[in-house]
Structure formats: C-alpha cells, structure tokens
Amino acid sequence: MKKNLVSVLMLFIVSKGFATLKPNSLFSDNMVLQRGVTVPVWGTANDGENVSIDFDGQKVSTVAKEGKWLLKLKPLKAGGPFKMTIAGENTITIQNILVGEVWVCSGQSNMEMTLSSAWPAPILNWKEEASQANYPEIRQYHVARNASDTLVFDAKSNWVLCDSSSVKNFTAVGYFFARDLYKHLKVPIGMLFTSWGGTPAENWTTRATLEANPELKTLAEGYDKAKLNFTEALAKYKNQLPELLAKWAADTTSASLAHKPIPSKPTPPRNPAGGAGGLYNGMINPLIPYAIKGVIWYQGESNSGRGKQYQTLFPAMINDWREHWNQDNFPFLFVQVAPFKGADPQIREAQFLTLSKVPNAGMAVTTDYGDSLNIHPTNKQPVGNRLFLAARALAYKEKITYSGPLYKSFEVKGNTVELSFDHVGKGLLAKDGDLFGFTIAGEDNKFVTANAVIKGNKVIVSNSTITKPVAVQFGFTNMARGNLYNQEGLPASPFRTDVK
C-alpha cells in the first residue's frame, strides 16, 4: 500500500510538473494589446481545467474544452506597463504589457524587407534611421515563413522592443508606418509582421474562398495538380542531375571560351507548397482573433500579368480576412505596386478598382518612387508615411487629405475629354512643369500622346489629330510616368477610362 501511495504521489507531482495551461505565444512578455475593443485571449489547457485571467482590475474565467480556452477582456485604455496573470493548474505571469494600437503588416518582399536588408539594395539611409530608432513602446511580433495545407494555431514567436539594434530586423515599411503613427498618436504601437517574398495573393486567401468563386477555383485546382506533379518532377530531376550538371559544365566552358553569357546552373523544380491558402493557414490563422486596429499590405508584384483576375482575387482576400477576424470592416491599407519594367499597369488598375469594391480601404500611390530595374524601391520612408496618412483618415477619422487624385469620371466635350477626380485636396497640381503622362484615343482606339491642362479641379485632355475622342489613359505603362498631384504633394494613381 505504501508503494501504491508513493506511486500516486509521484504521478501527481509529475503531472503538475508538466501542466498544460499555456497561452498562445502572442500573449507573452512585451506584448501590445489593442485599446478600445474587446480583447480575446486564448491558449491550451487540460480538458475541463478552470482557467482565469487577472489583468488591470479585470478578472475573467472559463473552463477549457477539448484542450482549448478563450477569454475576453473588456475594452482597455492605452497605457502600461501592465502585468497579466493566467491561472489554472499552473500559473503564468506575463510582464511589461502595453495597450495601444496593433496593426498587421503583411504581403510579399516589399513588406518583408527589413530595415537592414541589403538585397537587392540597402534601404535608403537605413543606418541613420536605425541609430535614431529608440522607441521601446513600438514592438514587433514576427511570424516566420510557414506554408501549410492545414490550419496552424500558434506562430510560436515573441514580442521584440524597438531599439537601434532590434529595429534592423523590423519590417522597414511597417517600422516607418509605426514610427509616424507613434509620434502622432503618442500611444504604444504593436506590429504583427507576417510576410513572404515572391508570394501571390491566392496563397494568402483561404482555400474555401477560392473554391467558392467561379473565377478563382482554378487556382485551387492548379495547386492540387502542381502538388501531384512535384514529387514526380523532383524524382526525375534527381535521377537526371549528373547528366544535367555535366551538360551545364560543358556549356559553361563553351560559353566562356566564346565570351558569351554563362548559362544558369540546373535547379530543382519549385515546390508549390503554400499555394491555395497555404500562407493563410500558416501565417494568418495563427494571429486570429487577436484584437487589431487594421492591416497594412504591400503585395501584387507576384500577381502581375493576372491583373484582371486580381480585380476579383484581392477584394475576395480582404473580405476573407475580415470575415474570419470578425472585427467588422477594419481598415485595410495597401500600397500600389511601384513602377517597374516588369510590372504591367493592369495590376495597379486592379488595386485602384479595389477601392470601389471594398469599404474602408485606402491605397498609397508610389509612382514617384519606382525603379525601372528594381522591383524593390529602396526609399521606404514615404511608403510608410502615406500608409500613415491613410490610417489617420480611415482608422482614426481625421479630416485630412490622405490620397493623391483618384480618377472619378470623364465627359467628352467636342474634341476634348474632361476628367474629374476625387481627393483633389486644395487643388490639382502639375509638378515640375507642364502636365505629362496622358494619352488619348479616337474611334480607332489607338492611343497617342495628349495635351493636358488643369482647369479648376478638372483636367482637360486633347490632341489636335483626334476630333472624336473616346478614351484617355494616365500613367498606364509599366513605368507609370506622370506628374499629376494634388497640392498636398500626393501623386495621382494611374488609370484608364476604358477599363477592361
């Protein structure tokens, strides 16, 4: 009997030593909680375990079901630092918590580029920016790259305070946005940094949303086919690799002797992992339903060439996130793809059209900061600032001009076309000389360079060779050239009146 009693006691001690009460890693030291809204807190525990939270005078409790628990705190006021105690069979204390504004920073490489990123070129003035980045109330939670065909529930990361050393690993666009916001609002700022370079929007959209849309279901079907083909293609590549390398070596020698470009080394077939919702599963779902203020998004380059499809895909992705977060139509602020020799104008058009399809969305135009040879412009400060302006207007309801002129309508008057715009601010402006970037077409739909002049808050476009104009385009090229601004210094978005 004594042996049995000892065994029971040992089992009790061991079970306590390996207690399972655990909050999601989002709820850890140095976290930032969103002010002014209900704040969900969740994690895992033994089935049937009583779980309670004590935070800033609030005490809430629940019982874990199926190994999970979720509690909600009433709206919080900005401030801190605070301490949170989570108790069950074991007790966890989370320190140095702030309450302020929380923003998701997501997209592909232009969002993923950190302040110290040197590829393909360093961020402009990054060393000086880093030396001045002493903002312990700005904090980042970084979600590592993770492609998954099933839902992931914890990114297993941690919160990092912003200083001159840690900021080097902060998203550059996100940091400049957060810094401007912090200086303006004077409250803590939290960034949920979840980005992956070279990824299309369908990877960030749930598979269910893709399959439910007739225009998008082929993306899910294509992913399934790619997965089936990948294993076979990889095996074939490995079997043929000795021959491929031998041929490459021979071709390299021949090219070198002939002073011709060296051929690329053989590479394995690309793993399609992450397609059709794989990044939503692995990099967005772990953040839901963390209380947030909104999203800043920089993506579209990997959907270039599929602008027409993006007109459906991008709004579907935004609505998808909002539905799953269940925090109403939170502000969704995005960056229009910068001019680049390989970025077709249809992708910018799709982003522009999204503004009329999705409520509470804002777009930062970057036509004045493009680089024909680099799809990753190095001047990220203005990008963060323009997102900040959109946040002030849409998230914080300030009456400011936050966008450059956006095409609204046109009217043919004789041999001229009169263009009207939203967001003219204090008035339209031709920056640095006469207006340029406009083309006009007659009934033959052949576009030629147009004369354009500002008249009040309108632009009058014409060409002496066209007597019956039918359409106008502005900046509708890969490099999106044009100098129409408002007097607040914000550039107009490229557009065409003959939307396809």
C-alpha positions in Angstrom: 0.0 0.0 0.0 2.9 2.4 0.8 4.3 1.7 -2.6 1.0 2.4 -4.3 0.7 5.7 -2.3 4.2 6.7 -3.4 3.4 5.9 -7.0 0.2 8.1 -6.8 2.1 11.0 -5.2 4.8 10.7 -7.9 2.2 10.7 -10.6 0.6 13.8 -9.1 4.0 15.6 -8.9 4.9 14.7 -12.5 1.5 15.7 -13.8 1.9 19.1 -12.1 5.4 19.5 -13.4 4.1 19.1 -16.9 0.9 21.1 -16.6 -0.5 22.0 -20.0 -2.0 25.5 -19.3 -0.4 27.6 -21.9 -1.4 30.9 -23.6 -0.8 31.4 -27.3 2.6 32.8 -27.9 1.0 36.1 -28.9 0.3 36.6 -25.2 3.8 36.9 -23.9 6.2 39.4 -22.3 6.3 42.8 -24.0 3.1 42.3 -26.0 0.9 45.2 -27.2 -2.9 44.8 -26.8 -5.4 46.8 -28.8 -7.2 49.6 -27.0 -10.9 50.4 -27.2 -12.2 47.0 -28.2 -13.0 43.6 -26.7 -9.6 41.7 -26.4 -9.7 37.9 -26.9 -7.0 35.9 -25.0 -6.6 32.2 -25.7 -4.5 29.1 -25.3 -4.4 25.4 -24.4 -5.1 23.5 -21.2 -6.3 20.2 -19.9 -9.9 19.4 -20.9 -12.1 20.7 -18.1 -9.4 22.8 -16.5 -10.6 26.1 -14.9 -8.7 29.0 -16.4 -8.7 32.6 -15.2 -7.1 35.8 -16.2 -6.3 38.8 -13.9 -5.4 42.0 -15.8 -5.6 45.6 -14.8 -8.5 45.1 -12.4 -10.4 42.7 -14.7 -10.9 39.1 -13.6 -12.5 36.6 -16.1 -12.6 32.8 -16.1 -13.7 29.9 -18.2 -13.4 26.1 -18.5 -11.2 24.5 -21.1 -13.0 22.4 -23.7 -11.3 19.9 -25.9 -8.0 21.2 -24.7 -8.6 24.9 -25.6 -9.8 28.0 -23.8 -10.6 31.6 -24.8 -11.4 34.5 -22.6 -12.3 38.1 -23.5 -11.3 41.3 -21.7 -13.5 44.4 -21.8 -12.1 47.4 -23.8 -8.9 48.7 -22.5 -7.4 52.2 -22.3 -3.9 53.0 -23.7 -1.1 52.8 -21.2 1.1 50.4 -19.3 3.3 48.6 -18.5 0.8 46.1 -17.1 1.1 42.5 -15.8 -1.3 39.7 -16.7 -1.7 36.6 -14.6 -3.2 33.4 -16.2 -4.0 30.7 -13.7 -5.2 27.1 -13.9 -3.4 24.0 -12.7 -0.3 26.2 -13.1 0.1 30.0 -13.1 1.7 32.1 -15.8 2.7 35.7 -15.4 3.2 38.0 -18.4 5.2 41.1 -17.9 5.7 44.6 -19.5 2.4 44.6 -21.4 1.3 47.8 -23.2 -2.1 48.8 -24.5 -2.2 50.9 -27.7 -2.7 50.3 -31.4 -2.0 46.9 -33.2 -1.5 46.6 -36.9 -0.9 43.6 -39.1 2.0 44.2 -41.6 1.7 41.7 -44.4 2.4 41.0 -48.1 5.4 39.9 -50.1 9.0 41.1 -50.4 8.5 44.8 -50.3 6.9 44.4 -46.9 9.2 41.6 -45.8 12.3 43.7 -46.4 13.8 44.5 -43.0 15.4 47.8 -42.2 18.9 46.3 -42.6 18.1 44.3 -45.7 20.8 44.7 -48.3 19.2 42.7 -51.1 18.9 43.7 -53.8 19.9 47.1 -52.5 20.0 48.7 -49.0 17.1 50.6 -47.6 17.8 54.4 -48.1 19.6 55.9 -45.1 18.9 52.7 -43.0 21.9 53.1 -40.7 21.0 56.6 -39.8 17.3 55.5 -39.3 18.4 52.6 -37.1 20.7 54.8 -34.9 17.6 57.0 -34.1 15.2 54.1 -33.5 14.9 54.3 -29.7 11.2 53.5 -29.4 10.6 50.9 -26.7 6.8 51.4 -27.0 6.9 50.2 -30.6 7.0 46.4 -30.6 7.1 43.7 -33.3 5.8 40.1 -33.3 7.4 38.3 -36.3 5.7 35.3 -37.9 8.2 33.1 -39.5 7.7 31.8 -43.1 5.4 28.8 -42.8 3.4 27.2 -45.7 0.8 24.7 -44.5 -2.1 22.8 -46.1 -3.7 22.7 -42.6 -4.5 25.4 -40.2 -1.8 26.5 -37.8 -2.8 28.0 -34.5 0.4 29.3 -32.9 3.2 31.1 -34.7 5.5 30.3 -31.7 7.2 33.7 -31.8 7.8 36.5 -29.3 7.5 40.3 -29.0 10.6 42.5 -29.5 11.0 46.1 -28.3 12.3 48.6 -30.9 15.8 49.9 -30.4 18.7 50.8 -32.6 19.8 47.1 -32.7 16.5 45.2 -32.9 15.0 47.5 -35.5 17.3 46.1 -38.1 15.0 43.1 -38.1 11.8 45.1 -38.2 9.8 45.3 -41.5 11.1 48.6 -43.0 7.7 49.8 -44.3 6.0 48.7 -41.1 8.5 50.4 -39.0 8.2 53.8 -40.8 4.4 53.5 -40.6 4.5 52.6 -36.9 7.1 55.3 -36.1 5.0 58.1 -37.7 1.8 56.7 -36.0 3.5 56.6 -32.6 4.7 60.1 -32.9 1.3 61.3 -33.9 -0.9 59.3 -31.5 1.5 59.1 -28.6 0.4 55.6 -27.7 2.2 52.2 -27.9 2.2 50.5 -31.3 2.3 46.8 -31.9 3.2 45.2 -35.3 2.2 41.7 -36.3 4.8 41.2 -39.1 3.8 38.3 -41.4 5.2 38.5 -44.9 6.8 36.2 -47.5 8.6 37.5 -50.7 7.5 36.3 -54.1 4.1 35.1 -53.0 0.8 35.7 -54.9 -2.4 36.8 -53.1 -4.1 33.4 -53.6 -1.7 31.9 -51.1 -2.9 34.4 -48.5 -6.6 33.6 -49.2 -8.4 30.6 -47.7 -9.0 27.7 -50.0 -12.7 27.8 -49.2 -13.0 31.3 -50.6 -11.1 30.3 -53.7 -13.2 27.3 -54.3 -16.5 29.2 -53.8 -15.7 31.7 -56.5 -16.1 30.5 -60.2 -13.3 32.9 -61.2 -10.8 31.7 -58.6 -11.5 28.0 -58.1 -9.0 27.2 -60.9 -6.2 28.5 -58.5 -7.0 25.7 -56.0 -7.3 23.1 -58.8 -4.0 24.3 -60.2 -2.3 23.9 -56.9 -3.6 20.4 -56.5 -2.2 19.5 -59.9 1.1 21.1 -59.1 1.4 19.1 -55.9 0.8 15.8 -57.7 3.4 16.7 -60.3 6.0 18.0 -57.9 7.0 14.6 -56.5 7.4 13.0 -59.9 9.3 16.1 -61.2 11.7 16.1 -58.3 12.5 12.4 -58.6 13.1 12.9 -62.3 15.4 15.9 -61.6 17.5 13.9 -59.1 17.9 11.0 -61.5 19.0 13.3 -64.3 21.1 15.6 -62.1 24.5 14.1 -63.0 23.8 14.5 -66.7 22.4 18.0 -66.3 25.4 19.1 -64.3 27.8 17.6 -66.9 26.0 19.4 -69.7 25.9 22.6 -67.7 29.7 22.3 -67.1 30.3 21.7 -70.8 28.0 24.6 -71.8 29.7 26.9 -69.3 33.1 26.1 -70.8 31.9 26.7 -74.3 30.2 30.0 -73.3 33.3 31.2 -71.5 35.6 30.4 -74.5 33.2 32.2 -76.8 32.8 35.2 -74.4 29.1 34.6 -74.1 26.9 34.7 -71.0 27.3 31.8 -68.6 24.2 29.5 -68.6 22.3 29.1 -65.3 23.0 26.1 -63.2 20.4 23.4 -63.1 17.9 23.9 -60.3 15.2 21.6 -58.8 11.6 22.0 -59.6 9.9 24.6 -57.4 8.0 23.2 -54.5 4.4 24.6 -54.8 3.9 24.5 -51.0 1.9 27.4 -49.8 -0.5 27.7 -52.7 -4.3 27.9 -52.4 -4.4 29.2 -48.8 -1.2 27.7 -47.5 0.1 31.1 -46.2 -3.2 32.0 -44.8 -3.1 28.7 -42.9 0.4 29.0 -41.6 0.9 32.8 -41.2 -2.5 34.5 -40.8 -4.6 32.0 -39.0 -2.2 31.9 -36.0 -3.0 35.6 -35.5 -6.8 35.3 -35.5 -8.7 36.5 -33.5 -6.0 38.8 -31.9 -7.5 42.3 -31.5 -6.2 44.6 -34.1 -6.8 48.1 -35.5 -6.2 47.2 -39.1 -3.9 45.9 -41.8 -1.2 47.4 -44.0 -0.4 45.3 -47.1 2.3 45.5 -49.8 1.8 42.9 -52.4 0.8 42.4 -56.0 4.1 42.0 -57.8 3.6 38.2 -57.9 0.2 38.6 -59.5 1.5 40.9 -62.2 0.3 39.6 -65.6 -3.0 38.5 -64.0 -4.5 41.9 -63.4 -8.0 41.0 -64.5 -8.1 38.1 -62.1 -6.7 40.3 -59.3 -9.7 42.5 -59.6 -11.7 39.6 -58.1 -8.9 38.0 -56.0 -7.7 40.9 -54.0 -11.2 42.1 -52.7 -12.0 38.4 -52.0 -8.9 38.1 -49.9 -9.7 41.3 -47.9 -13.2 40.2 -47.3 -11.9 36.7 -46.3 -9.7 38.1 -43.6 -12.4 40.4 -42.3 -14.9 37.6 -42.1 -12.5 35.3 -40.1 -11.2 38.0 -37.8 -14.8 39.1 -37.1 -13.8 42.6 -36.1 -16.1 44.4 -38.6 -14.6 46.1 -41.6 -11.3 47.0 -40.1 -9.2 49.4 -42.2 -7.2 47.7 -44.9 -4.5 49.9 -46.3 -2.4 48.8 -49.2 0.5 50.0 -51.4 0.0 50.3 -55.1 2.8 48.4 -56.9 5.6 50.8 -57.8 6.7 51.4 -61.4 9.0 48.7 -62.7 9.8 47.4 -66.1 8.2 44.1 -65.4 5.1 45.3 -63.5 2.2 45.7 -66.0 -0.3 48.5 -65.5 -3.2 46.1 -65.1 -2.1 45.1 -61.6 -2.2 48.8 -60.5 -5.5 49.1 -62.1 -6.9 46.2 -60.1 -5.6 47.7 -56.9 -7.2 51.0 -57.8 -10.5 49.4 -58.6 -10.4 47.6 -55.2 -11.1 50.9 -53.6 -14.6 51.0 -55.1 -15.3 47.3 -54.2 -14.1 47.2 -50.6 -15.3 49.6 -47.9 -12.8 51.2 -45.5 -9.8 50.6 -47.8 -7.0 53.0 -48.6 -4.2 53.0 -51.2 -0.7 54.5 -51.0 0.4 55.5 -54.5 4.1 55.2 -55.2 4.5 56.2 -58.8 7.1 58.8 -57.8 9.4 56.2 -56.1 9.7 53.5 -58.7 12.8 52.0 -60.1 12.7 50.5 -63.6 15.5 48.0 -62.7 14.5 47.2 -59.2 11.1 46.0 -58.1 12.1 46.7 -54.5 12.4 50.5 -54.3 14.8 51.5 -51.5 13.0 54.6 -50.4 10.6 53.1 -48.0 10.0 56.1 -45.7 7.4 57.8 -48.0 5.6 54.5 -48.3 5.2 54.2 -44.6 4.2 57.8 -44.4 1.5 57.5 -47.0 0.0 54.5 -45.2 0.2 56.5 -42.0 -1.9 59.3 -43.7 -4.5 56.8 -44.8 -4.6 55.4 -41.2 -5.2 58.9 -39.8 -8.2 59.3 -42.1 -9.7 55.9 -42.2 -8.8 54.3 -38.8 -8.7 57.5 -36.7 -11.3 59.6 -38.6 -9.2 62.7 -39.1 -10.4 65.1 -41.7 -7.2 65.2 -43.8 -6.3 64.7 -47.4 -4.7 61.3 -47.4 -4.6 60.3 -51.0 -3.5 61.8 -54.3 -6.1 62.4 -57.0 -8.1 59.4 -57.9 -9.9 59.3 -61.3 -13.7 59.5 -60.9 -15.3 60.2 -64.3 -14.9 61.7 -67.7 -17.0 63.6 -70.2 -16.4 64.2 -73.9 -16.8 67.8 -74.9 -16.3 68.2 -78.6 -12.7 67.2 -79.3 -11.6 67.3 -75.7 -12.1 65.0 -72.7 -12.8 66.5 -69.3 -11.6 64.4 -66.3 -12.9 64.6 -62.8 -11.2 63.4 -59.7 -11.7 62.6 -56.0 -9.1 63.6 -53.4 -8.1 66.8 -55.1 -7.4 68.4 -51.7 -6.6 72.0 -52.0 -6.4 71.7 -55.8 -4.7 69.8 -58.6 -1.0 70.4 -59.4 1.3 69.8 -62.3 4.5 69.0 -60.5 7.7 70.4 -62.1 6.3 71.8 -65.3 3.5 71.0 -67.8 1.3 68.0 -67.3 2.5 64.8 -68.9 1.7 61.1 -68.8 -1.7 61.4 -70.6 -2.6 59.6 -73.8 -5.9 59.9 -75.8 -7.6 57.7 -78.4 -10.2 58.3 -81.0 -12.6 55.8 -82.5 -9.8 53.6 -83.8 -8.7 53.0 -80.1 -5.1 53.9 -81.0 -3.6 56.0 -78.1 -1.3 58.9 -78.8 0.4 61.5 -76.6 -2.1 64.0 -75.3 -2.0 67.7 -74.3 -3.4 68.1 -70.8 -4.1 71.2 -68.8 -5.6 71.8 -65.3 -8.8 73.8 -65.2 -10.1 74.2 -61.7 -10.4 70.7 -60.2 -10.5 69.0 -63.6 -8.0 68.0 -66.3 -8.8 68.8 -69.9 -7.2 66.4 -72.4 -6.9 66.6 -76.2 -4.8 66.0 -79.3 -5.2 68.1 -82.5 -5.3 64.9 -84.6 -8.3 63.4 -82.8 -11.7 65.0 -83.4 -13.8 62.4 -81.7 -12.0 61.2 -78.6 -13.3 58.1 -76.8 -10.8 57.3 -74.1 -7.9 58.6 -72.0 -5.2 56.9 -70.1 -2.8 58.3 -67.5 0.5 56.6 -66.5 -0.8 53.4 -67.9 2.5 51.8 -68.6 4.9 49.5 -66.7 6.8 52.5 -65.6 3.8 54.7 -64.9 5.1 58.1 -65.9 3.1 61.2 -65.0 3.2 64.4 -62.9 -0.4 65.0 -61.7 -0.5 65.6 -58.0 -2.7 67.5 -55.5 -1.3 70.5 -53.7 -0.7 68.4 -50.6 2.1 66.7 -52.7 0.4 63.3 -53.2 0.6 61.7 -56.7 -2.4 60.7 -58.8 -3.0 57.0 -59.3 -2.5 55.7 -62.9 -5.9 54.9 -64.6 -7.7 54.5 -67.9 -11.2 55.5 -68.7 -11.6 52.4 -70.9 -11.4 49.8 -68.1 -11.3 46.3 -69.4 
